[in-house]
C-alpha cells in the first residue's frame, strides 16, 4: 500500500464518525449544561470584547488581543478553501451543518478558555502560560499528566504542518498564480516577516494580530458583501437551498457529482471544525495569556471566535458560492472561491489571492505561539529560541516544495490533538458549570 493511501486510511479513521460525534457531542453537552448561556450571552460577550482593549488583572496581552491572536490562527484557509471544499463535495446543505457545529462549538470554545485561565501558570520568564496541557495536569491531577504530554506533543508537531508549511504553501501558490511572484521570493519574504514578529514574543504577535486580523477580515467581508448586494435577489433562494439540502439528497448537475444527507453532514462538521478549531484545544493557549481577573469574562470573549469565524465569515463565503452558482461548477477549493469572485468582481482572482495570503500569514503567526507553548511544556524555556529558528526555516520549505503527504499527516495530528482536550473538557465540565453559575449569580458581573 502506498504511503498516500496509508495516510488517507488513518486520516479517515481519526476524522471519522466517532471523532465528529465526540466533538459535536461535547459541544452539545456543554451547551445543555450551561443552559444555552453562550448563545444567550453573546451580547454580553461583545460588550466584554469592546471593553477588552485594556485588560484587568494578571496577564501578558489584552483580552481583545488574545481573541485576535486566536482568530489569527483560525481565520485562514478554512474560510476560503474549507468552505469551498465542503460545499463542492457535500452540496449547499454542508453550510447548514457548519452552522450547527459553530452553535455548539461556541460552548466548547467558552469552556476551553475558562479552564485555560482558571488553571494557567507563570513560567520561569514571568509569562502566563496555559492551555489543555496545563488544565489536564492542574485540573485532573498527576495521574492524568500523561494526557497533557500527549496533547503538547501532538500540538507541537501539528503546528509545523497545519499552522506553518501548509499555510506557507498556500501563500506562495496564490502569489505565484495571481502575481507571478516566484515561490522562493515568497518563502524568503515570509521568513523575514515572521522572524521579525517572533523576536518580540507573544506581545508582538498579539499586537500584530490586533491590527492585521480586523483589517484582513474587514477587507474580505467587504468584498463578499459587495457580491451579495449585487446578487441580493438570489439570497432568499440560496438560504432555502441550504436548509433543504441539509435534509434531502442533492442530485448531480453541471459539474456537481451529487451528495447524500450524510455526506453534507460529514463535510459540514469536518470543515466547520477545521475552520473554527472548537474542540482542538489550540485557542485556549492564546486566551491563557490574557490580562483578566475572571476565567468567565475571558470565556465569553473566546466564544466569539467561533461566532465570527464560522457564523459570519464562512457563511458569507458559502452564500457567495451559492448565489453565483459557482458551487455546482465542478471546481474545488481555492479555485472555486476564485471562480465565484471573478464572476462578479473585476480582478476577483487577485482579491482572493491577497485575502488568502493575509489569512495564511496570520495563521503562521498564531500557530507559532501555540507550537512554542506546547514545546515549552515538554522541554522547558530553553527550547524557545531553537523552536523559533526551526519554525522560520520550515516556512521556506513549505513555500518552495510540493507538500504531498504533509496535508494528510497534519490533518491526522490536528485530530489527535482534540482527543486529550475533549476528555479534559468532559471530566472538568463540573468546574466550568460551577464557575459560570457563581459568576452570573453575582449581579456585579452582569455589566
N, C-alpha and C positions, 0 to 999 in steps of 0.2 A: 504493500500500500504506500502511495506517495506521501511525502511529508504534508503537503497541502490537504490531502484527504484526511490524514490523522488529526491535523489541527481543526479541520472542519467538523469532524465527528466529536471531538472534545468540546468544541465551541457549542455545538448543538445540544450537548449534554448539560454544560454549565448554564447556558441561557435557555434551557428547555422549559417545559410547562411547570416543573417543580420550582425552579428559581423564580419565574414570573409570578407564580401563585404565592410564593413566600414574600416577595416584595409587595405585591398588592395586598396580601393578607395582613402583613404587618402594618401597612398604612391604614387599612380599614379598621383593624383592631385598635390602633392608637386614636383614630378619628372617633370611634364609638366611645372609647374610654375617656376621651377629652370632651365628650358631648358635642362634637362638631365645632369646638372652640376655634380652630384655625380658620374656618370659613366665617364664623360669626364675628370674629375679632379682626378681620382683615383691615377694617378701617383703623382700628387701634394700632395695628402693625405699621401702617403707612404713617400715622402720626409719630410713632416712635422713630421711624426712619428719618422723617423730616427734622426731628429733634436730635437725631443721632450724628450730626456733623461734629459735635463736641461730645466726647464721652464723659461718663461719670463713673468713678470707681477705678480699680486697677485694670491695667491692660497696656498694649503697645500701639494700637491703632483705634481710630474712632469706630463706633458701631456702624456708621454709614459706609466707611471704607472696608470694613470687614465683609459687608454684603457685596460691595463692588469687587472685592478680591475673589469671593466665591463665585460671583457672576462672571468674572473674567475667565474662570475655568469652565463654567457650564455653557455660557453663551458662545457657541463655537460652531464647528462644522455640523453638529447635530441639528442646529436650527435651519441650516440651508440644505445640507446633504441628507441628514437623517430624516427630516420630514418628507423630502422628495422620494427617498427610498421607501419609506412607509406607505405613501400614497400610490407610488408607481407599482408596488407589488401587492399591497393589501387593499387598494382602492380608497375612495374618499372616506369610507367608514373607519379607516385606521385613525383618522383625525379625531373622531368621537372617542375612541379608546385612549388616545393620548390625553384628552381632556380628563377622562375618568382617572387615569394614572396620576395626573397632576393634582386633582382634588384630594385624593387620599395621600399623595406624596407630600402635600403641604404639612400634614400631621407628622409624617416621617421626618421631614427636614426640621420641623419645630423640635421634635423630641431629640434629634441628634444634637442640635445647638444647645438645648437646655442641659443635657448631660455633659457636653463639652465644657461649658462654663462652670458647671457645678463641680466637676472632678478635675479641672485643669491644675497644672503645677507651674512652679517657677524654676527655669533651668539654671545652670551654672553662670550663664551670662546675665541673669536677671530678667529674662524674657518669659512671657506667659506662653506655655505650650499645652496643647490638649488635643482631643480627638478620640476616636474609638479605642485606640490602644491604651489611652490613659483612663477612659471611663470603664474599660474592661478590667484593668488592673486595680484601680482605686474603688470602683463600684462593686465589682463581683468578687474581688479578693484574690489572694495568691494562687488558689487552685485553678483559677481561670487565666492566669498570666500568659500561658502558652498561646491562648487565643488572640491576645493582644499582639504577641510577637508575630503570629501568622498574618494578622492584618497589616502590620508595619512592613513585613517582608513583601507581601503582595502589592501594597501601595507604592513602595519604593521602586519595585520593578515595573509595575503597570505604568507609572509616570513616564518612563522612558519611551513607552510605546504610545499610549493614547494621549499623553499630555506633551509629548515632545516630537519624536520622529514623524509620527503620522501627521501632526499639525504642520511641521516644517515642510513636509512633502506637499501638503495641500496648498500652502502659500507659494512655494516655488513653482508648482504646476499651474496655479491660477495666474501668476505674474508672467510666466513664460507664454501661456496660451493667449492672454489678452494684451500684453505689452511687450512681448518678445524679450523679456529680461532673462538672461541665462541663469540656470539653476544655481551655478557656482556663486554668482553675484548675490542672488537672494540669500543663499546659505551664509555667506560672509557677513552680509548686512544684518541678518537676524542674530548671528553670533555676537556681533559688536553691540547691538541694541540691547539684547537680553543680558549680556555680560555687564553692561553699564548699570542696568537696573538691579541685578542681583547683588552687586557690590554694596548696595545700601540696605540689604536685608528686607524684612517684612515692611518696615516703614516706607521704603521707596517703592516696593511692589504695590503696596496699598495706595500710596499717593498717585502713582501712575494709573492704577486701575480706577481710582476715584475720578480721574479726569477722562480717561480713554473710554471706559465702558459706557457711561451715559452718552458720550459723543458718537461712538460707533453704533450703539443700539438706536439712537435717535436718527442717524443717517439711514440705517436700514429700514426702520419703521416709516420714515418719511417716504422712501421710495415705494414701499408696499402700499402705503396709504394712497399715494397718487394713482397707482394701478387700480386699487379697489374703488376709488372715486370715479375713475374713467369707466370701470365695469360695474358701477353701483347697481344697475338694473339686474345683474346676474347673481347678486349676493343672496337674496332670499332663496332662490332655487338651489344655490350651492349649499346652503345650510340644511335645506330639506334633504338633499342628496347625501350629505354627510351622515345625518341621523338614520335615514332609510337604509343606507349601505352598511351601517353598523349591525343591522338586524336581518339583513337579507343578502344572499349572494349577488355579486355584480358580474354580469355577463361580459364575455370578451367583446372587444370592439375597438376599431382603429388599431393602435399598436399595443393595447392593453390585453393581457392574457386572461383576464377574469380572476375573481377572488371569492373564496368562501368566507362565511362569517368568522370561522376560526382563524383564517389567515389574516383577516382585517384586525382581529383582536390581538393576535400574536405580534404582528408588525407594529401596531399602535402602542402596545405596552412596552415592547423591547426598545423601540426607537424613542419613546417617551422617557424611559428610564435613562437611556443613553444620553439624551439631551439634558435633562434636569438633574441627574445623578442622585435623586432622592433614594436613600437606602444604601448607597455605595459607601458612605462614610467619609467622603472627601471634604465636603463643605464645612463640617464642624471643626476641622483643623484650622480653618481661617477664622471662624467665629470665636474660637477659644482665645484668640489674641485681642479681642475687642475690649475697649475701656468701658466696662459696665459694672453696675452694682447688683445686677439681677440676671440669673440664667433665663428667667421667663421673658424679660424685656428683650434680651438678645434673640431668644427663640422666636418671638413674634416678628422680628426683623428678618431672621433667617428664612422663615417660611415664605416670605415674599419672593425669594429667589426662584422657587418653583412656579409661583404665580406668573412672574414676569417672563421667565424663560419659556414656559410651555403654553400657558393660557393666553399670553399676549403675543410673543414673537413667533412661536411655532404656529399659532392659529393664523396669524397674518400671512405667513409663508404658505400654509395649506390653502387658504382662501384664494391667494394669487394663482396657485397651481390649478385650482378647480374652476375659477371664474374665467380663466384664459383658455380652458380646455386642454392645457398642456399635459395634464396628468395622464391622459389616455394616448399620448403620442408614441409611447414605447421607449422614450428616453428614461434614464435613471440618474439619481444622484445630482451632482452639481450641474450636469448638462441639462437636466430637466428644469431646474430653477432658472438657469440662464436662458433657456428657450422661452419660459413664461415672461421673464423680464424683458427680453428682447422683442417679444411680440407687441409690447405696449410702449416701452420707453426707448428713446434713442440712446445708443451706447449701453443698453441694458446689460450686455455681457461684461462690460468694464465695471459697471456698478456692482454686480455680483462678485466679481473678482476682488475689488477693493474691500467690500464688506467681508468676504470670506478670509482675506488676508489679515484684516484687523481682528476678526473673531479668533482666528487660529493663533495669531501672535499673542493676544492676551491670555489665551488658554495655556500657552507655553509658560507665561509668567505665573499664572495661578497655580499650575501643577508643579512648577519648580519648588514652590513653598510647601505643597503637600508632600512631595517626594523627600524634600530636605528634612521635614519634621519626622517622617517615617524612618529615614536613615539615622537621624539623631537618636530616636527612641531605641534603635537596635545597637548603635555603636558609640553614642555619646557625642559631645560637641566637637570633638577632634575630626569628625567626618565631614563637617560643614564645608570647608574650603575645597577638599578633593571632590565632594559631591557637586559643588557649583561648577568646577572646571570640567568635570565629566558631562554635566548637563549641557553646558555651552558647546562642547565638542560634538555631542550627539545631534545637535541641531543641524550642523553641516552634513553629517552622514544622512540624516533624514531628508534634507533638501536635495541631495545630489545622487541618491541611489534609489533603485527600484525596491520597494519595501516588501512586495510579495507576501510572505508568511507573517510579517510583523503585525499587520492589521489583525489577523486571527489570533495570534498569541496575546496581543494587547487586550483584545476583547475577552479572552479567557481570564487573564489576570484581573481585569476590571470586575468581572463577575465573581471571582473568588474573593475579592475584597469585601463584597457585600455580605458574605455568609457570616463571618465573625461579628460584623456590625449589626446585622439583623437579629442574631442570637442575643447580643447585649441589649438591644432596644427592647426586645420582648421580656427578658429577665429583669431589666431595670425599669420597666413601664410603671410599676407602682410609685417609684421615685418621681417620674415625670408627672403622673396624675396628682400626687400629693403636693408637689411644689406649685403646680398650676392652680390647684384649688385654693391653697393658702394665699397665693399672690392675689388672685382676683376676688377673694373674700375680704381682702384688706382694701377698703374704699379709697385709701390714699394712692393706690397704684393705678386706679382706673384712668387717670388723666395723663 
